[in-house]
């Protein structure tokens, strides 16, 4: 089953720390967002393999935008 990680706020994608094919756990950081000069890590939420990264550095995300798709183990 696949799980989509979504943005929870409007922010800039400051750094992408994971890529498609990476194996991740629930506490692994996928991207770091920047909003109002604060860095906000976005975590994988579930264990599995990233099948698709939906964002790139410098992009702006809005609340509910998909960040990554993870195929759960």
PDB file of N, CA, C and O in Angstrom, chain B, residues numbered from 101:
ATOM      1  N   UNK B 101       0.845  -1.169   0.000  1.00  0.00           N
ATOM      2  CA  UNK B 101       0.000   0.000   0.000  1.00  0.00           C
ATOM      3  C   UNK B 101       0.894   1.238   0.000  1.00  0.00           C
ATOM      4  O   UNK B 101       1.921   1.264   0.678  1.00  0.00           O
ATOM      5  N   UNK B 102       0.506   2.259  -0.758  1.00  0.00           N
ATOM      6  CA  UNK B 102       1.326   3.464  -0.791  1.00  0.00           C
ATOM      7  C   UNK B 102       0.730   4.552   0.103  1.00  0.00           C
ATOM      8  O   UNK B 102      -0.479   4.623   0.324  1.00  0.00           O
ATOM      9  N   UNK B 103       1.621   5.384   0.600  1.00  0.00           N
ATOM     10  CA  UNK B 103       1.278   6.461   1.525  1.00  0.00           C
ATOM     11  C   UNK B 103       1.844   7.755   0.947  1.00  0.00           C
ATOM     12  O   UNK B 103       3.013   7.800   0.562  1.00  0.00           O
ATOM     13  N   UNK B 104       1.029   8.805   0.883  1.00  0.00           N
ATOM     14  CA  UNK B 104       1.496  10.093   0.384  1.00  0.00           C
ATOM     15  C   UNK B 104       1.734  11.037   1.550  1.00  0.00           C
ATOM     16  O   UNK B 104       0.846  11.266   2.371  1.00  0.00           O
ATOM     17  N   UNK B 105       2.943  11.583   1.616  1.00  0.00           N
ATOM     18  CA  UNK B 105       3.292  12.588   2.625  1.00  0.00           C
ATOM     19  C   UNK B 105       2.947  13.943   2.014  1.00  0.00           C
ATOM     20  O   UNK B 105       3.345  14.246   0.889  1.00  0.00           O
ATOM     21  N   UNK B 106       2.198  14.759   2.769  1.00  0.00           N
ATOM     22  CA  UNK B 106       1.768  16.060   2.251  1.00  0.00           C
ATOM     23  C   UNK B 106       2.292  17.200   3.118  1.00  0.00           C
ATOM     24  O   UNK B 106       2.612  17.020   4.293  1.00  0.00           O
ATOM     25  N   UNK B 107       2.370  18.374   2.506  1.00  0.00           N
ATOM     26  CA  UNK B 107       2.773  19.586   3.233  1.00  0.00           C
ATOM     27  C   UNK B 107       1.661  19.999   4.175  1.00  0.00           C
ATOM     28  O   UNK B 107       0.480  19.833   3.868  1.00  0.00           O
ATOM     29  N   UNK B 108       2.037  20.535   5.314  1.00  0.00           N
ATOM     30  CA  UNK B 108       1.053  20.981   6.297  1.00  0.00           C
ATOM     31  C   UNK B 108       0.979  22.499   6.406  1.00  0.00           C
ATOM     32  O   UNK B 108       0.251  23.031   7.244  1.00  0.00           O
ATOM     33  N   UNK B 109       1.744  23.204   5.547  1.00  0.00           N
ATOM     34  CA  UNK B 109       1.744  24.655   5.566  1.00  0.00           C
ATOM     35  C   UNK B 109       2.318  25.176   4.257  1.00  0.00           C
ATOM     36  O   UNK B 109       2.879  24.418   3.465  1.00  0.00           O
ATOM     37  N   UNK B 110       2.174  26.466   4.040  1.00  0.00           N
ATOM     38  CA  UNK B 110       2.794  27.112   2.889  1.00  0.00           C
ATOM     39  C   UNK B 110       4.256  27.370   3.249  1.00  0.00           C
ATOM     40  O   UNK B 110       4.550  27.980   4.278  1.00  0.00           O
ATOM     41  N   UNK B 111       5.173  26.901   2.393  1.00  0.00           N
ATOM     42  CA  UNK B 111       6.600  27.044   2.700  1.00  0.00           C
ATOM     43  C   UNK B 111       7.430  26.854   1.446  1.00  0.00           C
ATOM     44  O   UNK B 111       6.948  26.356   0.428  1.00  0.00           O
ATOM     45  N   UNK B 112       8.678  27.256   1.538  1.00  0.00           N
ATOM     46  CA  UNK B 112       9.657  26.995   0.478  1.00  0.00           C
ATOM     47  C   UNK B 112      10.362  25.683   0.775  1.00  0.00           C
ATOM     48  O   UNK B 112      10.655  25.377   1.930  1.00  0.00           O
ATOM     49  N   UNK B 113      10.632  24.910  -0.265  1.00  0.00           N
ATOM     50  CA  UNK B 113      11.416  23.686  -0.096  1.00  0.00           C
ATOM     51  C   UNK B 113      12.878  24.117  -0.069  1.00  0.00           C
ATOM     52  O   UNK B 113      13.459  24.471  -1.095  1.00  0.00           O
ATOM     53  N   UNK B 114      13.456  24.079   1.127  1.00  0.00           N
ATOM     54  CA  UNK B 114      14.834  24.531   1.296  1.00  0.00           C
ATOM     55  C   UNK B 114      15.831  23.455   0.880  1.00  0.00           C
ATOM     56  O   UNK B 114      16.822  23.741   0.209  1.00  0.00           O
ATOM     57  N   UNK B 115      15.556  22.199   1.288  1.00  0.00           N
ATOM     58  CA  UNK B 115      16.484  21.110   0.982  1.00  0.00           C
ATOM     59  C   UNK B 115      15.716  19.799   0.851  1.00  0.00           C
ATOM     60  O   UNK B 115      14.853  19.487   1.672  1.00  0.00           O
ATOM     61  N   UNK B 116      16.042  19.035  -0.192  1.00  0.00           N
ATOM     62  CA  UNK B 116      15.482  17.696  -0.368  1.00  0.00           C
ATOM     63  C   UNK B 116      16.555  16.720   0.103  1.00  0.00           C
ATOM     64  O   UNK B 116      17.663  16.705  -0.432  1.00  0.00           O
ATOM     65  N   UNK B 117      16.224  15.905   1.105  1.00  0.00           N
ATOM     66  CA  UNK B 117      17.224  15.015   1.711  1.00  0.00           C
ATOM     67  C   UNK B 117      17.034  13.549   1.341  1.00  0.00           C
ATOM     68  O   UNK B 117      17.828  12.701   1.747  1.00  0.00           O
ATOM     69  N   UNK B 118      15.983  13.241   0.570  1.00  0.00           N
ATOM     70  CA  UNK B 118      15.729  11.852   0.165  1.00  0.00           C
ATOM     71  C   UNK B 118      15.393  11.835  -1.322  1.00  0.00           C
ATOM     72  O   UNK B 118      15.071  12.865  -1.913  1.00  0.00           O
ATOM     73  N   UNK B 119      15.474  10.645  -1.913  1.00  0.00           N
ATOM     74  CA  UNK B 119      15.168  10.523  -3.342  1.00  0.00           C
ATOM     75  C   UNK B 119      14.422   9.222  -3.598  1.00  0.00           C
ATOM     76  O   UNK B 119      14.383   8.335  -2.745  1.00  0.00           O
ATOM     77  N   UNK B 120      13.840   9.122  -4.767  1.00  0.00           N
ATOM     78  CA  UNK B 120      13.129   7.899  -5.146  1.00  0.00           C
ATOM     79  C   UNK B 120      14.081   6.716  -5.055  1.00  0.00           C
ATOM     80  O   UNK B 120      15.230   6.802  -5.486  1.00  0.00           O
ATOM     81  N   UNK B 121      13.602   5.619  -4.494  1.00  0.00           N
ATOM     82  CA  UNK B 121      14.413   4.419  -4.310  1.00  0.00           C
ATOM     83  C   UNK B 121      14.995   4.282  -2.919  1.00  0.00           C
ATOM     84  O   UNK B 121      15.419   3.195  -2.528  1.00  0.00           O
ATOM     85  N   UNK B 122      15.021   5.389  -2.154  1.00  0.00           N
ATOM     86  CA  UNK B 122      15.540   5.332  -0.780  1.00  0.00           C
ATOM     87  C   UNK B 122      14.578   4.563   0.131  1.00  0.00           C
ATOM     88  O   UNK B 122      13.359   4.670   0.000  1.00  0.00           O
ATOM     89  N   UNK B 123      15.146   3.793   1.049  1.00  0.00           N
ATOM     90  CA  UNK B 123      14.363   3.133   2.090  1.00  0.00           C
ATOM     91  C   UNK B 123      14.340   4.063   3.291  1.00  0.00           C
ATOM     92  O   UNK B 123      15.385   4.543   3.732  1.00  0.00           O
ATOM     93  N   UNK B 124      13.136   4.322   3.823  1.00  0.00           N
ATOM     94  CA  UNK B 124      12.987   5.263   4.927  1.00  0.00           C
ATOM     95  C   UNK B 124      12.176   4.659   6.066  1.00  0.00           C
ATOM     96  O   UNK B 124      11.431   3.695   5.884  1.00  0.00           O
ATOM     97  N   UNK B 125      12.340   5.247   7.232  1.00  0.00           N
ATOM     98  CA  UNK B 125      11.560   4.876   8.412  1.00  0.00           C
ATOM     99  C   UNK B 125      10.719   6.064   8.839  1.00  0.00           C
ATOM    100  O   UNK B 125      10.858   7.150   8.276  1.00  0.00           O
ATOM    101  N   UNK B 126       9.849   5.880   9.825  1.00  0.00           N
ATOM    102  CA  UNK B 126       8.919   6.932  10.238  1.00  0.00           C
ATOM    103  C   UNK B 126       9.572   8.216  10.762  1.00  0.00           C
ATOM    104  O   UNK B 126       8.934   9.268  10.767  1.00  0.00           O
ATOM    105  N   UNK B 127      10.787   8.148  11.188  1.00  0.00           N
ATOM    106  CA  UNK B 127      11.442   9.347  11.727  1.00  0.00           C
ATOM    107  C   UNK B 127      12.467   9.945  10.762  1.00  0.00           C
ATOM    108  O   UNK B 127      13.167  10.890  11.126  1.00  0.00           O
ATOM    109  N   UNK B 128      12.570   9.420   9.553  1.00  0.00           N
ATOM    110  CA  UNK B 128      13.541   9.928   8.583  1.00  0.00           C
ATOM    111  C   UNK B 128      13.032  11.210   7.915  1.00  0.00           C
ATOM    112  O   UNK B 128      11.860  11.312   7.554  1.00  0.00           O
ATOM    113  N   UNK B 129      13.931  12.181   7.758  1.00  0.00           N
ATOM    114  CA  UNK B 129      13.578  13.456   7.131  1.00  0.00           C
ATOM    115  C   UNK B 129      13.606  13.312   5.614  1.00  0.00           C
ATOM    116  O   UNK B 129      14.577  12.812   5.045  1.00  0.00           O
ATOM    117  N   UNK B 130      12.532  13.753   4.965  1.00  0.00           N
ATOM    118  CA  UNK B 130      12.441  13.724   3.503  1.00  0.00           C
ATOM    119  C   UNK B 130      12.871  15.056   2.903  1.00  0.00           C
ATOM    120  O   UNK B 130      13.654  15.098   1.953  1.00  0.00           O
ATOM    121  N   UNK B 131      12.358  16.130   3.460  1.00  0.00           N
ATOM    122  CA  UNK B 131      12.703  17.479   3.010  1.00  0.00           C
ATOM    123  C   UNK B 131      12.732  18.411   4.207  1.00  0.00           C
ATOM    124  O   UNK B 131      12.193  18.110   5.272  1.00  0.00           O
ATOM    125  N   UNK B 132      13.374  19.548   4.004  1.00  0.00           N
ATOM    126  CA  UNK B 132      13.344  20.604   5.009  1.00  0.00           C
ATOM    127  C   UNK B 132      12.659  21.800   4.353  1.00  0.00           C
ATOM    128  O   UNK B 132      13.098  22.304   3.320  1.00  0.00           O
ATOM    129  N   UNK B 133      11.571  22.237   4.985  1.00  0.00           N
ATOM    130  CA  UNK B 133      10.838  23.396   4.498  1.00  0.00           C
ATOM    131  C   UNK B 133      11.289  24.628   5.260  1.00  0.00           C
ATOM    132  O   UNK B 133      11.776  24.528   6.386  1.00  0.00           O
ATOM    133  N   UNK B 134      11.124  25.798   4.642  1.00  0.00           N
ATOM    134  CA  UNK B 134      11.461  27.059   5.298  1.00  0.00           C
ATOM    135  C   UNK B 134      10.237  27.953   5.221  1.00  0.00           C
ATOM    136  O   UNK B 134       9.694  28.209   4.147  1.00  0.00           O
ATOM    137  N   UNK B 135       9.816  28.424   6.398  1.00  0.00           N
ATOM    138  CA  UNK B 135       8.689  29.346   6.470  1.00  0.00           C
ATOM    139  C   UNK B 135       8.952  30.333   7.595  1.00  0.00           C
ATOM    140  O   UNK B 135       9.244  29.938   8.724  1.00  0.00           O
ATOM    141  N   UNK B 136       8.847  31.612   7.283  1.00  0.00           N
ATOM    142  CA  UNK B 136       9.063  32.667   8.278  1.00  0.00           C
ATOM    143  C   UNK B 136      10.416  32.498   8.982  1.00  0.00           C
ATOM    144  O   UNK B 136      10.524  32.671  10.196  1.00  0.00           O
ATOM    145  N   UNK B 137      11.436  32.160   8.202  1.00  0.00           N
ATOM    146  CA  UNK B 137      12.823  31.991   8.671  1.00  0.00           C
ATOM    147  C   UNK B 137      13.003  30.833   9.646  1.00  0.00           C
ATOM    148  O   UNK B 137      13.994  30.780  10.375  1.00  0.00           O
ATOM    149  N   UNK B 138      12.047  29.904   9.659  1.00  0.00           N
ATOM    150  CA  UNK B 138      12.172  28.697  10.484  1.00  0.00           C
ATOM    151  C   UNK B 138      12.325  27.493   9.566  1.00  0.00           C
ATOM    152  O   UNK B 138      11.694  27.424   8.511  1.00  0.00           O
ATOM    153  N   UNK B 139      13.165  26.545   9.971  1.00  0.00           N
ATOM    154  CA  UNK B 139      13.333  25.307   9.228  1.00  0.00           C
ATOM    155  C   UNK B 139      12.405  24.246   9.819  1.00  0.00           C
ATOM    156  O   UNK B 139      12.405  24.009  11.027  1.00  0.00           O
ATOM    157  N   UNK B 140      11.619  23.614   8.952  1.00  0.00           N
ATOM    158  CA  UNK B 140      10.657  22.605   9.393  1.00  0.00           C
ATOM    159  C   UNK B 140      10.945  21.297   8.665  1.00  0.00           C
ATOM    160  O   UNK B 140      10.740  21.212   7.454  1.00  0.00           O
ATOM    161  N   UNK B 141      11.421  20.270   9.384  1.00  0.00           N
ATOM    162  CA  UNK B 141      11.649  18.978   8.728  1.00  0.00           C
ATOM    163  C   UNK B 141      10.319  18.271   8.464  1.00  0.00           C
ATOM    164  O   UNK B 141       9.400  18.320   9.281  1.00  0.00           O
ATOM    165  N   UNK B 142      10.237  17.618   7.310  1.00  0.00           N
ATOM    166  CA  UNK B 142       9.068  16.796   6.984  1.00  0.00           C
ATOM    167  C   UNK B 142       9.522  15.347   7.054  1.00  0.00           C
ATOM    168  O   UNK B 142      10.445  14.939   6.349  1.00  0.00           O
ATOM    169  N   UNK B 143       8.859  14.569   7.919  1.00  0.00           N
ATOM    170  CA  UNK B 143       9.261  13.184   8.168  1.00  0.00           C
ATOM    171  C   UNK B 143       8.479  12.210   7.300  1.00  0.00           C
ATOM    172  O   UNK B 143       7.401  12.530   6.799  1.00  0.00           O
ATOM    173  N   UNK B 144       9.040  11.009   7.127  1.00  0.00           N
ATOM    174  CA  UNK B 144       8.441   9.992   6.264  1.00  0.00           C
ATOM    175  C   UNK B 144       7.096   9.485   6.770  1.00  0.00           C
ATOM    176  O   UNK B 144       6.251   9.122   5.950  1.00  0.00           O
ATOM    177  N   UNK B 145       6.858   9.441   8.059  1.00  0.00           N
ATOM    178  CA  UNK B 145       5.615   8.996   8.700  1.00  0.00           C
ATOM    179  C   UNK B 145       5.433   7.478   8.716  1.00  0.00           C
ATOM    180  O   UNK B 145       4.853   6.949   9.665  1.00  0.00           O
ATOM    181  N   UNK B 146       5.908   6.765   7.699  1.00  0.00           N
ATOM    182  CA  UNK B 146       5.780   5.301   7.628  1.00  0.00           C
ATOM    183  C   UNK B 146       7.102   4.709   7.150  1.00  0.00           C
ATOM    184  O   UNK B 146       7.936   5.413   6.579  1.00  0.00           O
ATOM    185  N   UNK B 147       7.287   3.410   7.387  1.00  0.00           N
ATOM    186  CA  UNK B 147       8.473   2.713   6.882  1.00  0.00           C
ATOM    187  C   UNK B 147       8.181   2.183   5.487  1.00  0.00           C
ATOM    188  O   UNK B 147       7.089   1.681   5.220  1.00  0.00           O
ATOM    189  N   UNK B 148       9.161   2.298   4.600  1.00  0.00           N
ATOM    190  CA  UNK B 148       8.982   1.791   3.249  1.00  0.00           C
ATOM    191  C   UNK B 148      10.011   2.342   2.300  1.00  0.00           C
ATOM    192  O   UNK B 148      11.074   2.804   2.714  1.00  0.00           O
ATOM    193  N   UNK B 149       9.688   2.293   1.013  1.00  0.00           N
ATOM    194  CA  UNK B 149      10.577   2.766  -0.045  1.00  0.00           C
ATOM    195  C   UNK B 149       9.912   3.929  -0.772  1.00  0.00           C
ATOM    196  O   UNK B 149       8.740   3.854  -1.143  1.00  0.00           O
ATOM    197  N   UNK B 150      10.667   4.996  -0.970  1.00  0.00           N
ATOM    198  CA  UNK B 150      10.128   6.155  -1.697  1.00  0.00           C
ATOM    199  C   UNK B 150       9.988   5.772  -3.168  1.00  0.00           C
ATOM    200  O   UNK B 150      10.957   5.369  -3.811  1.00  0.00           O
ATOM    201  N   UNK B 151       8.777   5.903  -3.685  1.00  0.00           N
ATOM    202  CA  UNK B 151       8.558   5.604  -5.098  1.00  0.00           C
ATOM    203  C   UNK B 151       8.571   6.867  -5.944  1.00  0.00           C
ATOM    204  O   UNK B 151       8.820   6.818  -7.148  1.00  0.00           O
ATOM    205  N   UNK B 152       8.297   8.013  -5.297  1.00  0.00           N
ATOM    206  CA  UNK B 152       8.267   9.266  -6.051  1.00  0.00           C
ATOM    207  C   UNK B 152       8.443  10.457  -5.118  1.00  0.00           C
ATOM    208  O   UNK B 152       7.763  10.566  -4.097  1.00  0.00           O
ATOM    209  N   UNK B 153       9.362  11.350  -5.479  1.00  0.00           N
ATOM    210  CA  UNK B 153       9.492  12.634  -4.794  1.00  0.00           C
ATOM    211  C   UNK B 153       8.761  13.653  -5.648  1.00  0.00           C
ATOM    212  O   UNK B 153       9.026  13.762  -6.845  1.00  0.00           O
ATOM    213  N   UNK B 154       7.855  14.392  -5.056  1.00  0.00           N
ATOM    214  CA  UNK B 154       6.995  15.310  -5.803  1.00  0.00           C
ATOM    215  C   UNK B 154       7.475  16.757  -5.770  1.00  0.00           C
ATOM    216  O   UNK B 154       6.875  17.614  -6.418  1.00  0.00           O
ATOM    217  N   UNK B 155       8.549  17.048  -5.027  1.00  0.00           N
ATOM    218  CA  UNK B 155       9.028  18.428  -4.895  1.00  0.00           C
ATOM    219  C   UNK B 155      10.515  18.510  -5.220  1.00  0.00           C
ATOM    220  O   UNK B 155      11.225  17.505  -5.234  1.00  0.00           O
ATOM    221  N   UNK B 156      10.962  19.728  -5.479  1.00  0.00           N
ATOM    222  CA  UNK B 156      12.387  19.971  -5.683  1.00  0.00           C
ATOM    223  C   UNK B 156      12.772  21.243  -4.932  1.00  0.00           C
ATOM    224  O   UNK B 156      11.915  22.053  -4.579  1.00  0.00           O
ATOM    225  N   UNK B 157      14.067  21.404  -4.694  1.00  0.00           N
ATOM    226  CA  UNK B 157      14.563  22.554  -3.937  1.00  0.00           C
ATOM    227  C   UNK B 157      14.185  23.859  -4.632  1.00  0.00           C
ATOM    228  O   UNK B 157      14.261  23.973  -5.855  1.00  0.00           O
ATOM    229  N   UNK B 158      13.777  24.837  -3.828  1.00  0.00           N
ATOM    230  CA  UNK B 158      13.400  26.145  -4.344  1.00  0.00           C
ATOM    231  C   UNK B 158      11.923  26.278  -4.668  1.00  0.00           C
ATOM    232  O   UNK B 158      11.431  27.385  -4.884  1.00  0.00           O
ATOM    233  N   UNK B 159      11.223  25.178  -4.704  1.00  0.00           N
ATOM    234  CA  UNK B 159       9.795  25.169  -5.010  1.00  0.00           C
ATOM    235  C   UNK B 159       8.987  25.652  -3.803  1.00  0.00           C
ATOM    236  O   UNK B 159       9.447  25.548  -2.665  1.00  0.00           O
ATOM    237  N   UNK B 160       7.792  26.175  -4.048  1.00  0.00           N
ATOM    238  CA  UNK B 160       6.883  26.565  -2.977  1.00  0.00           C
ATOM    239  C   UNK B 160       5.786  25.510  -2.882  1.00  0.00           C
ATOM    240  O   UNK B 160       5.188  25.134  -3.890  1.00  0.00           O
ATOM    241  N   UNK B 161       5.525  25.033  -1.660  1.00  0.00           N
ATOM    242  CA  UNK B 161       4.432  24.085  -1.433  1.00  0.00           C
ATOM    243  C   UNK B 161       3.346  24.761  -0.621  1.00  0.00           C
ATOM    244  O   UNK B 161       3.604  25.690   0.144  1.00  0.00           O
ATOM    245  N   UNK B 162       2.143  24.282  -0.800  1.00  0.00           N
ATOM    246  CA  UNK B 162       0.994  24.793  -0.064  1.00  0.00           C
ATOM    247  C   UNK B 162       0.411  23.671   0.778  1.00  0.00           C
ATOM    248  O   UNK B 162       0.695  22.497   0.536  1.00  0.00           O
ATOM    249  N   UNK B 163      -0.388  24.018   1.746  1.00  0.00           N
ATOM    250  CA  UNK B 163      -1.026  23.040   2.623  1.00  0.00           C
ATOM    251  C   UNK B 163      -1.758  21.990   1.782  1.00  0.00           C
ATOM    252  O   UNK B 163      -2.625  22.323   0.974  1.00  0.00           O
ATOM    253  N   UNK B 164      -1.398  20.716   1.984  1.00  0.00           N
ATOM    254  CA  UNK B 164      -2.035  19.622   1.261  1.00  0.00           C
ATOM    255  C   UNK B 164      -1.305  19.170   0.011  1.00  0.00           C
ATOM    256  O   UNK B 164      -1.647  18.133  -0.557  1.00  0.00           O
ATOM    257  N   UNK B 165      -0.298  19.931  -0.436  1.00  0.00           N
ATOM    258  CA  UNK B 165       0.476  19.515  -1.620  1.00  0.00           C
ATOM    259  C   UNK B 165       1.254  18.241  -1.318  1.00  0.00           C
ATOM    260  O   UNK B 165       1.828  18.118  -0.236  1.00  0.00           O
ATOM    261  N   UNK B 166       1.285  17.289  -2.251  1.00  0.00           N
ATOM    262  CA  UNK B 166       2.068  16.064  -2.028  1.00  0.00           C
ATOM    263  C   UNK B 166       3.572  16.349  -2.048  1.00  0.00           C
ATOM    264  O   UNK B 166       4.058  17.123  -2.874  1.00  0.00           O
ATOM    265  N   UNK B 167       4.293  15.719  -1.136  1.00  0.00           N
ATOM    266  CA  UNK B 167       5.747  15.856  -1.072  1.00  0.00           C
ATOM    267  C   UNK B 167       6.434  14.581  -1.565  1.00  0.00           C
ATOM    268  O   UNK B 167       7.396  14.639  -2.331  1.00  0.00           O
ATOM    269  N   UNK B 168       5.930  13.437  -1.117  1.00  0.00           N
ATOM    270  CA  UNK B 168       6.540  12.158  -1.520  1.00  0.00           C
ATOM    271  C   UNK B 168       5.505  11.039  -1.430  1.00  0.00           C
ATOM    272  O   UNK B 168       4.538  11.118  -0.671  1.00  0.00           O
ATOM    273  N   UNK B 169       5.739   9.994  -2.228  1.00  0.00           N
ATOM    274  CA  UNK B 169       4.918   8.791  -2.163  1.00  0.00           C
ATOM    275  C   UNK B 169       5.815   7.660  -1.671  1.00  0.00           C
ATOM    276  O   UNK B 169       6.894   7.436  -2.219  1.00  0.00           O
ATOM    277  N   UNK B 170       5.365   6.943  -0.629  1.00  0.00           N
ATOM    278  CA  UNK B 170       6.138   5.871  -0.024  1.00  0.00           C
ATOM    279  C   UNK B 170       5.351   4.574  -0.131  1.00  0.00           C
ATOM    280  O   UNK B 170       4.190   4.514   0.272  1.00  0.00           O
ATOM    281  N   UNK B 171       5.980   3.536  -0.675  1.00  0.00           N
ATOM    282  CA  UNK B 171       5.388   2.206  -0.703  1.00  0.00           C
ATOM    283  C   UNK B 171       5.703   1.560   0.641  1.00  0.00           C
ATOM    284  O   UNK B 171       6.863   1.285   0.948  1.00  0.00           O
ATOM    285  N   UNK B 172       4.665   1.318   1.438  1.00  0.00           N
ATOM    286  CA  UNK B 172       4.859   0.787   2.792  1.00  0.00           C
ATOM    287  C   UNK B 172       5.343  -0.645   2.768  1.00  0.00           C
ATOM    288  O   UNK B 172       5.004  -1.420   1.874  1.00  0.00           O
ATOM    289  N   UNK B 173       6.161  -0.993   3.787  1.00  0.00           N
ATOM    290  CA  UNK B 173       6.659  -2.376   3.927  1.00  0.00           C
ATOM    291  C   UNK B 173       5.588  -3.248   4.513  1.00  0.00           C
ATOM    292  O   UNK B 173       5.805  -4.443   4.711  1.00  0.00           O
TER     293      UNK B 173
END
